[in-house]
Amino acid sequence: MTLRGKQKRYLRAQAHHLDPIFQIGKNGLNNELKTAIREALDARELIKISLLQNTDEEAQDVAETLADQLNLEVVQIIGRTIVLFKRSTKEKNRKISNEVAAI
């Protein structure tokens, strides 16, 4: 699902009040973190990730890696914060994606 401009704007508005639920630190982006991100996206559909100052990772590189490997959409990158969206595989968790599809 490729997001259009209005859909991204809606998701940015929804993500504004969210707190980052994952932090990438000195260990970088590892397989355990990718699995946890995949599970969180399946439950929430929209999450924020922050990169700590002690990491060598760049936000753009992390976003591209996650988008390629987890098949998700990068909604926004601001500084060291990344907003990610992926439609849930579970019907009961598809509240946000149903609203996005209607836009």
C-alpha positions as CSV (number, residue, x, y, z in Angstrom):
1,M,0.0,0.0,0.0
2,T,1.6,3.2,-1.2
3,L,0.5,6.2,0.8
4,R,-0.7,9.4,-0.9
5,G,-0.1,12.9,0.4
6,K,-3.4,13.3,2.2
7,Q,-3.0,9.9,3.8
8,K,0.5,10.7,5.1
9,R,-0.8,14.0,6.4
10,Y,-3.5,12.2,8.3
11,L,-1.0,9.7,9.7
12,R,1.4,12.5,10.8
13,A,-1.5,14.1,12.7
14,Q,-2.3,10.8,14.4
15,A,1.3,10.2,15.3
16,H,1.9,13.7,16.7
17,H,0.7,12.7,20.2
18,L,2.4,9.3,20.2
19,D,5.5,8.7,22.3
20,P,8.4,6.6,20.7
21,I,8.0,3.0,21.9
22,F,11.4,1.9,20.6
23,Q,14.8,3.4,21.0
24,I,17.8,2.4,18.9
25,G,21.0,2.8,20.8
26,K,24.6,1.7,20.6
27,N,23.7,-1.9,19.5
28,G,22.0,-0.5,16.4
29,L,19.2,-2.2,14.5
30,N,19.3,-6.0,15.3
31,N,17.0,-8.9,14.5
32,E,15.3,-8.8,17.9
33,L,14.4,-5.2,17.5
34,K,13.1,-5.8,14.0
35,T,10.9,-8.6,15.4
36,A,9.6,-6.4,18.1
37,I,8.8,-3.6,15.7
38,R,6.9,-6.0,13.4
39,E,4.8,-7.2,16.3
40,A,4.1,-3.7,17.6
41,L,3.0,-2.6,14.1
42,D,0.7,-5.5,13.9
43,A,-0.9,-4.5,17.1
44,R,-0.9,-0.7,16.7
45,E,-0.3,0.0,13.0
46,L,1.3,3.4,13.7
47,I,4.5,3.8,15.9
48,K,7.3,6.1,16.5
49,I,11.0,5.1,16.9
50,S,13.7,7.3,18.2
51,L,17.4,7.1,17.7
52,L,19.6,7.8,20.7
53,Q,22.6,10.0,20.5
54,N,25.0,7.1,21.2
55,T,24.0,5.2,18.0
56,D,26.0,5.2,14.8
57,E,22.9,4.7,12.8
58,E,21.3,7.4,10.6
59,A,17.6,7.9,10.7
60,Q,17.2,7.7,6.9
61,D,19.3,4.5,6.7
62,V,17.2,2.9,9.5
63,A,14.0,3.9,7.8
64,E,15.0,2.5,4.5
65,T,16.2,-0.8,6.0
66,L,13.0,-1.2,7.9
67,A,10.8,-0.3,4.9
68,D,12.6,-2.9,2.8
69,Q,12.8,-5.7,5.2
70,L,9.5,-5.4,7.0
71,N,7.4,-4.1,4.1
72,L,6.1,-1.0,5.9
73,E,5.6,2.7,5.0
74,V,7.8,5.4,6.4
75,V,5.4,8.3,7.2
76,Q,7.9,10.9,8.4
77,I,11.4,11.4,9.6
78,I,12.1,14.4,11.9
79,G,15.6,14.6,13.3
80,R,16.2,11.3,15.1
81,T,12.5,10.3,15.2
82,I,10.9,8.0,12.6
83,V,7.1,7.4,12.2
84,L,6.2,4.1,10.7
85,F,2.9,2.6,9.4
86,K,1.9,-0.9,8.4
87,R,-1.6,-2.3,7.9
88,S,-2.3,-4.9,10.6
89,T,-2.8,-8.5,9.6
90,K,-5.5,-8.8,12.3
91,E,-8.9,-7.5,11.5
92,K,-9.6,-6.2,15.0
93,N,-6.5,-4.0,14.9
94,R,-7.2,-2.2,11.6
95,K,-8.8,0.9,13.0
96,I,-6.2,3.4,11.6
97,S,-5.7,1.6,8.2
98,N,-9.5,1.6,7.6
99,E,-9.6,5.4,8.2
100,V,-6.5,5.8,5.9
101,A,-8.1,3.7,3.1
102,A,-11.2,6.0,3.3
103,I,-9.1,9.1,2.6
